């Protein structure tokens, strides 16, 4: 009996196994079928992920390109600012040159200015000659005036000496006349006494 029980058990196990095997095979087929249904979305998801990765790489490249262009634009702006400043300075210089050109254009031509300078130099030379002549004449007049003053001083001295000498002569003559008058009066008295 033991054998038959074992046999029954083995037959039952075999049946369960066969049933299980068939069931497992059908479950495996169902699982594989289900797995195939999941595989397509997984492939699609992987394709989306790969596309997203590529898109992100493209975005990063585009971002790098934009940043590079921003830096280039900033450099260009700085260059343009520098060029603008240089242009302003150049324009200022041109305006100054134009102002100077207008001032020069407003002046007489060089040959007329040179002619005027030559005339003024001749006039200056004539005035200097006249000044020199006037200075010589003035020196001569000073010397003549000094000589005249000296002559006048000498004449005054001579006149004073002559006046003194005339006064002295007159005094002497008066003294002599007085003496003569006294002598005459004394002789008259003596003659009268006699």
N, CA and C of each residue as an Amber inpcrd file, in Angstrom:
protein
   582
   0.7520000  -1.1650000   0.0000000   0.0000000   0.0000000   0.0000000
   0.8050000   1.2470000   0.0000000   1.7750000   1.1170000   0.6700000
   2.6740000   2.2500000   0.7230000   3.1020000   2.5870000  -0.6710000
   3.3370000   1.6200000  -1.4060000   3.7630000   1.8250000  -2.7750000
   2.6360000   2.4400000  -3.5580000   1.4980000   1.9660000  -3.3690000
   0.4200000   2.4950000  -4.1660000   0.1520000   3.9430000  -3.7350000
   0.2820000   4.1850000  -2.4580000   0.0850000   5.5550000  -1.9940000
   1.1290000   6.4370000  -2.6120000   2.3130000   5.8750000  -2.6310000
   3.4040000   6.6600000  -3.1900000   3.1500000   6.8370000  -4.6680000
   2.6710000   5.8360000  -5.2390000   2.4000000   5.9290000  -6.6440000
   1.3120000   6.9420000  -6.8710000   0.3470000   6.9490000  -6.1120000
  -0.7540000   7.8640000  -6.2660000  -0.2370000   9.2820000  -6.0480000
   0.5530000   9.3770000  -5.0560000   1.0930000  10.6890000  -4.7240000
   1.9810000  11.1320000  -5.8400000   2.7690000  10.2240000  -6.3740000
   3.6760000  10.5610000  -7.4390000   2.8660000  10.8910000  -8.6670000
   1.7720000  10.1090000  -8.9230000   0.9570000  10.3620000 -10.0760000
   0.2810000  11.7170000  -9.9020000  -0.1500000  12.0000000  -8.6930000
  -0.7970000  13.2820000  -8.4520000   0.2240000  14.3990000  -8.6220000
   1.4140000  14.1690000  -8.1220000   2.4650000  15.1810000  -8.2460000
   2.8080000  15.3650000  -9.7030000   2.8280000  14.2510000 -10.4180000
   3.1430000  14.3120000 -11.8200000   2.0370000  15.0670000 -12.5250000
   0.8110000  14.7830000 -12.1860000  -0.2920000  15.4780000 -12.8080000
  -0.2020000  16.9620000 -12.4720000   0.1110000  17.2520000 -11.1940000
   0.2200000  18.6610000 -10.7730000   1.3870000  19.2840000 -11.5200000
   2.4310000  18.4430000 -11.6400000   3.6110000  18.9500000 -12.3160000
   3.2880000  19.2050000 -13.7740000   2.6540000  18.2810000 -14.3930000
   2.3060000  18.4200000 -15.8040000   1.3560000  19.5970000 -15.9250000
   0.3640000  19.5970000 -15.0330000  -0.5760000  20.6930000 -15.0860000
   0.1640000  21.9820000 -14.8250000   1.0340000  21.9260000 -13.8160000
   1.8060000  23.1000000 -13.4700000   2.7050000  23.4470000 -14.6180000
   3.2840000  22.4710000 -15.2500000   4.1740000  22.7110000 -16.3590000
   3.3950000  23.3470000 -17.4890000   2.2550000  22.7980000 -17.7830000
   1.4630000  23.3650000 -18.8570000   1.0180000  24.7630000 -18.4580000
   0.6370000  24.8410000 -17.2170000   0.2030000  26.1320000 -16.7200000
   1.3940000  27.0850000 -16.7130000   2.5690000  26.5710000 -16.3510000
   3.7560000  27.4070000 -16.3110000   4.1150000  27.8360000 -17.7150000
   3.9980000  26.8930000 -18.6500000   4.3330000  27.2250000 -20.0220000
   3.3560000  28.2790000 -20.5140000   2.0770000  28.0740000 -20.2240000
   1.1090000  29.0500000 -20.6890000   1.3150000  30.3690000 -19.9550000
   1.6730000  30.3000000 -18.6960000   1.9380000  31.5280000 -17.9260000
   3.2030000  32.1880000 -18.4550000   4.1810000  31.3150000 -18.8170000
   5.4280000  31.8570000 -19.3610000   5.1240000  32.5400000 -20.6680000
   4.2860000  31.8680000 -21.5180000   3.9360000  32.4760000 -22.7910000
   3.1720000  33.7850000 -22.5610000   2.2660000  33.7500000 -21.5880000
   1.4950000  34.9490000 -21.2800000   2.4350000  36.0510000 -20.7520000
   3.3710000  35.6040000 -19.9160000   4.3410000  36.5510000 -19.3440000
   5.2010000  37.1560000 -20.4490000   5.6640000  36.2690000 -21.3570000
   6.4840000  36.7480000 -22.4650000   5.6690000  37.6910000 -23.3500000
   4.4070000  37.3250000 -23.5530000   3.5360000  38.1710000 -24.3560000
   3.3640000  39.5160000 -23.6550000   3.1240000  39.4600000 -22.3700000
   2.9510000  40.6880000 -21.5850000   4.2550000  41.4720000 -21.5800000
   5.3540000  40.7300000 -21.4880000   6.6710000  41.3590000 -21.4770000
   6.8920000  42.0760000 -22.8050000   6.4270000  41.4280000 -23.9140000
   6.5670000  42.0570000 -25.2170000   5.7260000  43.3270000 -25.2740000
   4.5820000  43.3300000 -24.6140000   3.7540000  44.5380000 -24.6340000
   4.4370000  45.6620000 -23.8370000   5.2010000  45.2900000 -22.8110000
   5.9330000  46.3040000 -22.0310000   7.2060000  46.7430000 -22.7630000
   7.7290000  45.8580000 -23.6010000   8.9880000  46.1530000 -24.2770000
   8.8090000  47.3330000 -25.2310000   7.7040000  47.3850000 -25.9500000
   7.4650000  48.4650000 -26.9050000   7.4190000  49.8200000 -26.1970000
   6.6540000  49.9660000 -25.0860000   6.6840000  51.2600000 -24.3990000
   8.0750000  51.5640000 -23.8440000   8.7970000  50.4950000 -23.4020000
  10.1470000  50.7230000 -22.8870000  11.0510000  51.2290000 -24.0080000
  10.9280000  50.6500000 -25.1990000  11.7290000  51.1030000 -26.3390000
  11.3510000  52.5480000 -26.6620000  10.0240000  52.8160000 -26.6310000
   9.5760000  54.1810000 -26.8950000  10.1190000  55.1430000 -25.8300000
  10.0450000  54.6970000 -24.5680000  10.5400000  55.5320000 -23.4650000
  12.0360000  55.7670000 -23.6200000  12.7650000  54.6930000 -23.9780000
  14.2160000  54.8320000 -24.1850000  14.4750000  55.7950000 -25.3250000
  13.6610000  55.6960000 -26.4180000  13.8250000  56.6080000 -27.5520000
  13.5470000  58.0450000 -27.1110000  12.5250000  58.2280000 -26.2650000
  12.1950000  59.5730000 -25.7510000  13.3370000  60.0810000 -24.8750000
  13.8520000  59.1520000 -24.0170000  14.9710000  59.5430000 -23.1290000
  16.1700000  59.9310000 -23.9680000  16.5010000  59.1060000 -24.9830000
  17.6370000  59.4280000 -25.8600000  17.3960000  60.7540000 -26.5760000
  16.1630000  60.9430000 -27.0470000  15.8300000  62.2060000 -27.7180000
  15.9710000  63.3680000 -26.7450000  15.5260000  63.1760000 -25.4930000
  15.6520000  64.2290000 -24.4780000  17.1230000  64.5190000 -24.1850000
  17.9450000  63.4570000 -24.1150000  19.3790000  63.6560000 -23.8620000
  19.9910000  64.4540000 -25.0140000  19.6340000  64.0580000 -26.2600000
  20.1500000  64.7960000 -27.4150000  19.6500000  66.2430000 -27.3960000
  18.3720000  66.3960000 -27.0460000  17.7970000  67.7440000 -26.9690000
  18.5160000  68.5770000 -25.9110000  18.8180000  67.9380000 -24.7770000
  19.5390000  68.6410000 -23.7080000  20.9290000  69.0180000 -24.1880000
  21.6080000  68.0930000 -24.8830000  22.9430000  68.3980000 -25.4140000
  22.8520000  69.5450000 -26.4220000  21.8390000  69.4930000 -27.2930000
  21.6360000  70.5820000 -28.2560000  21.3710000  71.9010000 -27.5350000
  20.5390000  71.8140000 -26.4830000  20.2390000  73.0100000 -25.6970000
  21.5120000  73.5580000 -25.0610000  22.3280000  72.6630000 -24.4790000
  23.5890000  73.1090000 -23.8620000  24.5070000  73.7480000 -24.9000000
  24.5830000  73.1080000 -26.0880000  25.4030000  73.6850000 -27.1560000
  24.8530000  75.0340000 -27.5750000  23.5240000  75.0910000 -27.7130000
  22.8860000  76.3540000 -28.0870000  23.1130000  77.4070000 -27.0060000
  22.9990000  77.0020000 -25.7540000  23.2500000  77.9100000 -24.6280000
  24.6910000  78.4090000 -24.6590000  25.6460000  77.4940000 -24.8810000
  27.0570000  77.8940000 -24.9830000  27.2550000  78.8650000 -26.1490000
  26.6130000  78.5710000 -27.2830000  26.7160000  79.4460000 -28.4560000
  26.1400000  80.8310000 -28.1520000  24.9780000  80.8350000 -27.4720000
  24.3530000  82.1180000 -27.1060000  25.2560000  82.8950000 -26.1540000
  25.8200000  82.2030000 -25.1480000  26.7260000  82.8760000 -24.2100000
  27.9570000  83.4200000 -24.9380000  28.4960000  82.6190000 -25.8860000
  29.6490000  83.0720000 -26.6540000  29.2820000  84.3040000 -27.4760000
  28.0780000  84.2770000 -28.0870000  27.6350000  85.4300000 -28.8730000
  27.4030000  86.6540000 -27.9880000  26.9040000  86.4210000 -26.7660000
  26.7160000  87.5370000 -25.8200000  28.0610000  88.1640000 -25.4950000
  29.0660000  87.3170000 -25.2300000  30.4050000  87.8320000 -24.9250000
  30.9520000  88.5800000 -26.1400000  30.7670000  88.0060000 -27.3470000
  31.2170000  88.6870000 -28.5590000  30.5000000  90.0160000 -28.7310000
  29.1930000  90.0160000 -28.4510000  28.4100000  91.2500000 -28.5790000
  28.9030000  92.2950000 -27.5810000  29.2130000  91.8520000 -26.3560000
  29.7340000  92.7880000 -25.3520000  31.0850000  93.3400000 -25.8020000
  31.9330000  92.4610000 -26.3550000  33.2310000  92.9240000 -26.8720000
  33.0170000  93.9090000 -28.0240000  32.0530000  93.5620000 -28.9020000
  31.7500000  94.4670000 -30.0140000  31.2490000  95.8120000 -29.4950000
  30.4070000  95.7650000 -28.4600000  29.8860000  97.0090000 -27.8690000
  31.0310000  97.8440000 -27.3080000  31.9560000  97.1870000 -26.6110000
  33.1110000  97.9150000 -26.0600000  33.9600000  98.5130000 -27.1800000
  34.1730000  97.7180000 -28.2530000  34.9230000  98.2340000 -29.3980000
  34.2060000  99.4200000 -30.0260000  32.8790000  99.2990000 -30.1540000
  32.1150000 100.3980000 -30.7370000  32.1360000 101.6350000 -29.8450000
  32.0920000 101.4270000 -28.5280000  32.1970000 102.5700000 -27.5980000
  33.5440000 103.2640000 -27.7830000  34.6080000 102.4520000 -27.8650000
  35.9560000 103.0060000 -28.0530000  36.0250000 103.7500000 -29.3870000
  35.4650000 103.1330000 -30.4450000  35.4540000 103.7870000 -31.7500000
  34.6430000 105.0760000 -31.7120000  33.5370000 105.0520000 -30.9540000
  32.7170000 106.2560000 -30.8190000  33.5120000 107.3740000 -30.1500000
  34.2270000 107.0290000 -29.0720000  35.0470000 108.0340000 -28.3890000
  36.1300000 108.5680000 -29.3260000  36.7700000 107.6450000 -30.0620000
  37.7950000 108.0750000 -31.0200000  37.1840000 108.9620000 -32.0940000
  35.9880000 108.6050000 -32.5380000  35.3080000 109.4110000 -33.5530000
  34.9600000 110.7930000 -33.0070000  34.5310000 110.8320000 -31.7360000
  34.2210000 112.1280000 -31.1160000  35.4680000 113.0030000 -31.0700000
  36.5960000 112.4000000 -30.6470000  37.8500000 113.1600000 -30.5750000
  38.2620000 113.6190000 -31.9730000  38.1470000 112.7090000 -32.9470000
  38.5070000 113.0560000 -34.3220000  37.6060000 114.1670000 -34.8510000
  36.3130000 114.0790000 -34.5430000  35.3820000 115.1140000 -34.9970000
  35.7110000 116.4510000 -34.3490000  36.0520000 116.4070000 -33.0530000
  36.4320000 117.6360000 -32.3490000  37.6650000 118.2490000 -33.0050000
  38.6460000 117.3960000 -33.3380000  39.8560000 117.8900000 -33.9970000
  39.5150000 118.4940000 -35.3660000  38.6180000 117.8140000 -36.1010000
  38.2270000 118.3350000 -37.4120000  37.5310000 119.6880000 -37.2640000
  36.6700000 119.8070000 -36.2410000  35.9820000 121.0870000 -36.0100000
  36.9810000 122.1780000 -35.6580000  37.9770000 121.8270000 -34.8060000
  39.0060000 122.8020000 -34.4540000  39.8090000 123.1990000 -35.6900000
  40.1340000 122.2030000 -36.5100000  40.8680000 122.4960000 -37.7490000
  40.0410000 123.3840000 -38.6710000  38.7500000 123.1130000 -38.7510000
  37.8700000 123.9220000 -39.5960000  37.7990000 125.3550000 -39.0710000
  37.7280000 125.5060000 -37.7450000  37.7130000 126.8470000 -37.1470000
  39.0060000 127.5810000 -37.4670000  40.1300000 126.8790000 -37.3280000
  41.4300000 127.4950000 -37.6320000  41.5090000 127.8300000 -39.1170000
  40.9930000 126.9080000 -39.9710000  41.0080000 127.1660000 -41.4120000
  40.2100000 128.4180000 -41.7370000  39.0350000 128.5830000 -41.0740000
  38.2220000 129.7690000 -41.3120000  38.9430000 131.0350000 -40.8630000
  39.6210000 130.9460000 -39.7090000  40.3900000 132.1030000 -39.2330000
  41.4970000 132.4550000 -40.2170000  42.1700000 131.4200000 -40.7230000
  43.2490000 131.6530000 -41.6840000  42.6740000 132.2270000 -42.9770000
  41.5340000 131.6810000 -43.4120000  40.9090000 132.1700000 -44.6420000
  40.4630000 133.6220000 -44.4920000  40.0940000 134.0230000 -43.2690000
  39.6550000 135.3980000 -43.0310000  40.8300000 136.3730000 -43.0630000
  42.0420000 135.8630000 -42.8960000  43.2330000 136.7210000 -42.9070000
  43.6170000 137.0720000 -44.3400000  44.4060000 138.1630000 -44.4440000
  44.8960000 138.5680000 -45.7550000  45.8610000 137.5110000 -46.2830000
  46.0260000 137.4600000 -47.5880000  47.0100000 136.5260000 -48.1390000
  48.4060000 136.8860000 -47.6530000  49.2840000 135.9170000 -47.6880000
  50.6330000 136.0880000 -47.1490000  51.3900000 137.2140000 -47.8590000
  51.2600000 137.3160000 -49.1930000  52.0220000 138.3540000 -49.9110000
  51.5510000 139.7480000 -49.4890000  50.2360000 139.9080000 -49.2120000
  49.7450000 141.2100000 -48.7500000  50.2650000 141.5150000 -47.3520000
  50.2490000 140.4720000 -46.5040000  50.7690000 140.6520000 -45.1460000
  52.2500000 140.9850000 -45.1930000  52.9990000 140.3010000 -46.0670000
  54.4340000 140.5650000 -46.1910000  54.6660000 141.9820000 -46.7070000
  53.8220000 142.4120000 -47.6510000  53.9260000 143.7680000 -48.1800000
  53.6870000 144.7870000 -47.0670000  52.6550000 144.5230000 -46.2590000
  52.3440000 145.4080000 -45.1350000  53.4910000 145.4260000 -44.1270000
  54.0460000 144.2310000 -43.8620000  55.1910000 144.1440000 -42.9310000
  56.3700000 144.9480000 -43.4700000  56.6370000 144.8180000 -44.7780000
  57.7520000 145.5720000 -45.3850000  57.5140000 147.0690000 -45.2710000
  56.2770000 147.5110000 -45.5360000  55.9530000 148.9330000 -45.4030000
  56.1360000 149.4020000 -43.9660000  55.6660000 148.5810000 -43.0240000
  55.8170000 148.9520000 -41.6130000  57.2910000 148.9810000 -41.2070000
  58.0720000 148.0210000 -41.7330000  59.5100000 148.0280000 -41.4250000
  60.1800000 149.2810000 -41.9840000  59.7760000 149.6960000 -43.2150000
  60.3230000 150.9350000 -43.7880000  59.9300000 152.1240000 -42.9280000
  58.6610000 152.1320000 -42.5130000  58.1780000 153.2330000 -41.6700000
  58.9260000 153.2550000 -40.3390000  59.1470000 152.0480000 -39.7650000
  59.8970000 151.9570000 -38.5010000  61.3180000 152.4530000 -38.7100000
  61.9450000 152.0630000 -39.8440000  63.3140000 152.5120000 -40.1290000
  63.3430000 154.0210000 -40.2860000  62.3490000 154.5900000 -40.9970000
  62.2920000 156.0440000 -41.1650000  62.1020000 156.7290000 -39.8110000
  61.2190000 156.1540000 -38.9820000  61.0010000 156.7400000 -37.6470000
  62.2540000 156.6270000 -36.7880000  62.9460000 155.4960000 -36.9110000
  64.1980000 155.3450000 -36.1460000  65.2420000 156.3480000 -36.6260000
  65.3270000 156.5370000 -37.9600000  66.2680000 157.5230000 -38.4990000
  65.8880000 158.9190000 -38.0140000  64.5850000 159.2250000 -38.0600000
  64.1040000 160.5230000 -37.5880000  64.3950000 160.6780000 -36.0960000
  64.1800000 159.5770000 -35.3490000  64.4560000 159.6070000 -33.9140000
  65.9400000 159.8460000 -33.6640000  66.7810000 159.1480000 -34.4580000
  68.2280000 159.3310000 -34.3090000  68.6010000 160.7700000 -34.6380000
  68.0310000 161.2860000 -35.7300000  68.3130000 162.6730000 -36.1080000
  67.8190000 163.6190000 -35.0250000  66.6250000 163.3410000 -34.5130000
  66.0790000 164.1860000 -33.4400000  66.9430000 164.0990000 -32.1990000
  67.4240000 162.8880000 -31.9020000  68.2970000 162.7210000 -30.7330000
  69.5910000 163.5060000 -30.9160000  70.1580000 163.4260000 -32.1410000
  71.3920000 164.1950000 -32.4150000  71.1280000 165.6830000 -32.3020000
  69.9790000 166.1010000 -32.9020000  69.6260000 167.5240000 -32.8370000
  69.4180000 167.9430000 -31.3870000  68.7540000 167.0970000 -30.6210000
  68.5190000 167.3950000 -29.2100000  69.8380000 167.4820000 -28.4490000
  70.7580000 166.5810000 -28.7420000  72.0760000 166.6200000 -28.0880000
  72.8150000 167.8930000 -28.4720000  72.7330000 168.2190000 -29.7760000
  73.3830000 169.4520000 -30.2450000  72.7730000 170.6550000 -29.5580000
  71.4220000 170.6700000 -29.4700000  70.7330000 171.7850000 -28.8160000
  71.1060000 171.8440000 -27.3260000  71.2290000 170.6560000 -26.7190000
  71.6480000 170.6470000 -25.3020000  73.0340000 171.2580000 -25.1440000
  73.9220000 170.8360000 -26.0380000  75.2970000 171.3760000 -25.9740000
  75.2950000 172.8740000 -26.2420000  74.5020000 173.2840000 -27.2880000
  74.4170000 174.7140000 -27.5950000  73.8130000 175.4880000 -26.4350000
  72.7510000 174.9080000 -25.8220000  72.1100000 175.5690000 -24.7010000
  73.0620000 175.6340000 -23.5070000  73.8010000 174.5300000 -23.2940000
  74.7840000 174.5300000 -22.2000000  75.8580000 175.5880000 -22.4640000
  76.2970000 175.6810000 -23.7350000  77.2850000 176.6990000 -24.1060000
  76.7000000 178.0810000 -23.9200000  75.4270000 178.2300000 -24.3440000
  74.7570000 179.5260000 -24.1790000  74.6720000 179.8950000 -22.7040000
  74.2800000 178.9320000 -21.8830000  74.2030000 179.1980000 -20.4350000
  75.5930000 179.5420000 -19.8860000  76.5760000 178.8390000 -20.3910000
  77.9540000 179.1200000 -19.9300000  78.3760000 180.5320000 -20.3450000
  78.0470000 180.8890000 -21.6230000  78.3730000 182.2250000 -22.1240000
  77.6090000 183.2720000 -21.3270000  76.2980000 182.9990000 -21.0630000
  75.4900000 183.9400000 -20.2780000  76.0830000 184.0720000 -18.8830000
  76.4620000 182.9250000 -18.3040000  77.0780000 182.9540000 -16.9750000
  78.3750000 183.7540000 -17.0060000  79.1650000 183.5540000 -18.0460000
  80.4210000 184.3050000 -18.1920000  80.1300000 185.7810000 -18.3740000
  79.1200000 186.0730000 -19.2300000  78.7390000 187.4730000 -19.4410000
  78.2790000 188.1170000 -18.1350000  77.4410000 187.3450000 -17.3680000
  76.9860000 187.8740000 -16.0800000  78.1710000 188.1220000 -15.1720000
  79.0840000 187.1620000 -15.1480000  80.2780000 187.3330000 -14.3140000
  81.0870000 188.5420000 -14.7900000  81.2180000 188.6580000 -16.1050000
  81.9700000 189.7870000 -16.6650000  81.2650000 191.0960000 -16.3400000
  79.9170000 191.0780000 -16.5460000  79.1360000 192.2980000 -16.2530000
  79.2630000 192.6310000 -14.7750000  79.1480000 191.6380000 -13.9200000
  79.2610000 191.8820000 -12.4740000  80.6460000 192.4310000 -12.1420000
  81.6540000 191.8190000 -12.7640000  83.0190000 192.3070000 -12.5030000
  83.1800000 193.7330000 -13.0070000  82.6140000 193.9940000 -14.2280000
  82.7020000 195.3480000 -14.7700000  81.9240000 196.3090000 -13.9060000
  80.7420000 195.8720000 -13.4180000  79.9600000 196.7350000 -12.5370000
  80.7280000 196.9910000 -11.2480000  81.3210000 195.9360000 -10.7250000
  82.1120000 196.1060000  -9.4970000  83.2740000 197.0490000  -9.7560000
  83.9030000 196.8170000 -10.8980000  85.0460000 197.6540000 -11.1980000
  84.5960000 199.0940000 -11.4610000  83.4240000 199.2710000 -12.1120000
  82.8980000 200.6190000 -12.3380000  82.5220000 201.2610000 -11.0130000
  81.9020000 200.4390000 -10.1350000  81.5400000 200.9760000  -8.8160000
  82.8120000 201.3690000  -8.0880000  83.8020000 200.5280000  -8.2160000
  85.0740000 200.7980000  -7.5400000  85.7080000 202.0440000  -8.1440000
  85.6660000 202.1380000  -9.4910000  86.2290000 203.3130000 -10.1620000
  85.4580000 204.5550000  -9.7560000  84.1150000 204.4100000  -9.6780000
  83.3000000 205.5460000  -9.2840000  83.6030000 205.9400000  -7.8510000
  83.7610000 204.9440000  -7.0210000  84.1040000 205.2150000  -5.6410000
  85.4600000 205.9230000  -5.5720000  86.3370000 205.3740000  -6.3830000
  87.6700000 205.9690000  -6.4050000  87.5860000 207.3840000  -6.9800000
  86.7790000 207.5070000  -8.0170000  86.6370000 208.8250000  -8.6240000
  85.9650000 209.7680000  -7.6430000  84.9990000 209.3030000  -6.9200000
  84.3310000 210.1320000  -5.9290000  85.3000000 210.4620000  -4.8040000
  86.0440000 209.4710000  -4.4450000  87.0260000 209.6890000  -3.3880000
  88.0510000 210.7110000  -3.8500000  88.4570000 210.5490000  -5.1150000
  89.4110000 211.5050000  -5.6610000  88.7490000 212.8670000  -5.7890000
  87.5140000 212.8970000  -6.2320000  86.7860000 214.1670000  -6.3510000
  86.6330000 214.7890000  -4.9700000  86.3570000 214.0140000  -4.0100000
  86.2120000 214.4940000  -2.6440000  87.5460000 215.0430000  -2.1600000
  88.5510000 214.3060000  -2.4560000  89.8890000 214.7660000  -2.0590000
  90.2290000 216.0540000  -2.8140000  89.8840000 216.1110000  -4.0660000
  90.1670000 217.2970000  -4.8700000  89.3370000 218.4410000  -4.3210000
  88.0530000 218.1690000  -4.0090000  87.1650000 219.2130000  -3.4960000
  87.7250000 219.6560000  -2.1430000  88.1360000 218.7270000  -1.3690000
  88.6950000 219.0820000  -0.0610000  89.9900000 219.8520000  -0.2640000
  90.7350000 219.3720000  -1.2470000  91.9900000 220.0720000  -1.5350000
  91.6770000 221.4900000  -2.0510000  90.7080000 221.5930000  -2.8870000
  90.3280000 222.8910000  -3.4410000  89.7390000 223.7270000  -2.3200000
  88.9300000 223.1570000  -1.4850000  88.3340000 223.9300000  -0.3960000
  89.4340000 224.2800000   0.5990000  90.3360000 223.4120000   0.8410000
  91.4440000 223.6990000   1.7600000  92.3310000 224.7390000   1.1530000
  92.5370000 224.7070000  -0.0960000  93.3850000 225.7200000  -0.7080000
  92.6450000 227.0500000  -0.7780000  91.3480000 226.9970000  -0.9480000
  90.6060000 228.2170000  -0.9550000  90.6620000 228.8430000   0.4180000
  90.5480000 228.0940000   1.3980000  90.6150000 228.5820000   2.7870000
  92.0060000 229.0890000   3.0220000  92.9400000 228.3690000   2.5440000
  94.3110000 228.8280000   2.7510000  94.5320000 230.0970000   1.9440000
  93.9520000 230.1600000   0.8340000  94.0840000 231.3890000   0.0600000
  93.3130000 232.5010000   0.7360000  92.2500000 232.1700000   1.3400000
  91.4840000 233.1690000   2.0040000  92.2250000 233.5750000   3.2690000
  92.8040000 232.7470000   3.9060000  93.5560000 233.0550000   5.1190000
  94.7790000 233.8750000   4.6750000  95.3140000 233.5690000   3.6260000
  96.4870000 234.2720000   3.1960000  96.0660000 235.6220000   2.7730000
